[in-house]
């Protein structure tokens, strides 16, 4: 993701909170009906990729927030 110019930025712009604590994109389409907590994993990985491009060290995200941990 970090090697594709603009991909992380586009994903960050799309995967936003829908106002109810769910990801606006992950809560529709094939994921409809699932509790896609925000920030979703795609958002977290896009954030990580953008940080990598900028040279900022971050710990890779986990699914712990989705599981309440």
C-alpha angles and dihedrals in degrees: 000000000000090000094056108084112237096359096112091046092051092048092048090051093050102040100067135141112278090212093262098073095266131110111262093219102035092051093063136057115017090357095053114137094022121114098245099183117209126270088045122201092258089056092048093049092046089051089050091049092050090049090050091053089050091048096246117142114230133165112249111257123251134203091249093108090055090054095046094255 
